[in-house]
């Protein structure tokens, strides 16, 4: 995950981590503030429903989603 890019975009929208966690919970994806931060730091990964919820809240395009959440594959 491109954590710095994500946090920069969140800040550019005038939002913070508390807001995104609240939006995720409103959409039915239950996650705590501390769990979200652990995932940002790479202790674990965001699952598909969590990513979909973040993409919706942040109004990301498909390309933005791939750029932020998925590392480039190396073959």
QUIQUIDA-V683567 format. One record per residue. N is the residue number from 1. PSI is psi in degrees with one decimal (999 if undefined). Layout:
BEGIN
n=N psi=PSI
n=N psi=PSI
END
This chain:
BEGIN
n=1 psi=141.9
n=2 psi=77.8
n=3 psi=-46.6
n=4 psi=-39.4
n=5 psi=-46.3
n=6 psi=-49.6
n=7 psi=-35.9
n=8 psi=-42.2
n=9 psi=-37.3
n=10 psi=-46.7
n=11 psi=-38.6
n=12 psi=-28.9
n=13 psi=-1.3
n=14 psi=23.7
n=15 psi=170.7
n=16 psi=178.6
n=17 psi=-37.5
n=18 psi=-38.3
n=19 psi=-46.8
n=20 psi=-38.2
n=21 psi=-42.9
n=22 psi=-43.4
n=23 psi=-39.5
n=24 psi=-44.3
n=25 psi=-38.2
n=26 psi=-33.2
n=27 psi=3.1
n=28 psi=0.4
n=29 psi=100.7
n=30 psi=120.8
n=31 psi=142.2
n=32 psi=161.9
n=33 psi=-46.1
n=34 psi=-38.2
n=35 psi=-39.8
n=36 psi=-45.7
n=37 psi=-38.1
n=38 psi=-39.8
n=39 psi=-36.5
n=40 psi=-36.9
n=41 psi=-6.6
n=42 psi=8.9
n=43 psi=-31.7
n=44 psi=174.6
n=45 psi=153.9
n=46 psi=139.1
n=47 psi=174.3
n=48 psi=-47.8
n=49 psi=-35.8
n=50 psi=-44.5
n=51 psi=-43.8
n=52 psi=-40.2
n=53 psi=-42.3
n=54 psi=-44.0
n=55 psi=-42.3
n=56 psi=-46.7
n=57 psi=-37.0
n=58 psi=-6.9
n=59 psi=46.9
n=60 psi=147.3
n=61 psi=171.3
n=62 psi=-43.1
n=63 psi=-41.5
n=64 psi=-40.7
n=65 psi=-49.5
n=66 psi=-41.1
n=67 psi=-39.0
n=68 psi=-43.9
n=69 psi=-17.1
n=70 psi=128.6
n=71 psi=150.7
n=72 psi=134.8
n=73 psi=137.4
n=74 psi=127.2
n=75 psi=999
END
